[in-house]
Amino acid sequence: MSIALVLACFWVLAATIVAMLPMHRQYVPGVMLLVAAPVLIGFIGWQHGALLGGVALFGFLSMFRRPLRHFYRKARGLEIEEVRE
């Protein structure tokens, strides 16, 4: 298995652990995972091609759909949902 896929597996495990944390403790590690994901997806795409890179992008978008929707709505100046704890 390539280093890109090993790193992706560790990223998924880290994201799963962060998801189990209480909401107020998810922000810092969640943002770090959110920032690291495009680099990792690019690395996967570079090593394995666009198809596997697209699969990784789809998985990322699936896991982070709510934070990405929040940032999109904030950038567009639309109403933002409140965080439920």
N, C-alpha and C positions, 0 to 999 in steps of 0.2 A: 504494500500500500504506500502511496506517495506521501510526502510530508504535508502537502496541502490537505489531503483527506484526513490525515491524522489530526492536524490542527482543527479541521472542521468538526471532527468528532469531539474534541475537547471543548470547542466553542459551544456545541449543542449541549454537552453535559453542564457546562458553566451556566448556560441560559436556563436550563431546567432547574438547577439549584437556585438561581436568582429568582425564578418564578415562585419557588416555595417560600421565599422570605416574606415577612410582612411588608405591606405596600410602602411604608415610610422608609424601609431599608433597601428597597429595590432601585431607587433612583440612581445612585452613583455607579454601582456595578452594571445596571441596565444601560446607562449612557455609554459606559466603556465598551460594552458588547455592541451597542448600536454603532459606535464609531469604528470598531474593529471589523465589523462585518463586510463593508465594501472592499476593504483591503484583502480580506480572506477570500471573498467571492472573486475578485480579480485574479488572485493567485491560483485559485482552482481553475478559472477560465483559461489562464495562461498555460497551466500544466496539462489540462485535460480537454480543452476545447470549449467552444461556445455552448454546446448542448449541455454539458455537465455544469458549466457556469450558470446557464439559465435555470437549471434545476436547483442549484444552490440559491440563486436569487429568488426563485419562487418560494423556497423554504424560509428564507429570511423574511420576505414580505408577509408570509403566513404567520410567523411567530411575532412579528412586531407591527401587526396591522393597526392596533389601537394607538401606540405612540406615533406612528407615521401619520395616521389620520389626524391626530391632535396637532402635530407640527404643520400639516398641510392647511388645516382650518385656521390656525393661528396666523400663518403667512398670508392667507387670503383675506383675513380680517373678518372671518365668520364667527358665529357663536361657538364657544368652546364648552364641551361637557365638563362637569365637575368630577373630580376623582372620588370614587367610592372606596371606602376602606372597610 
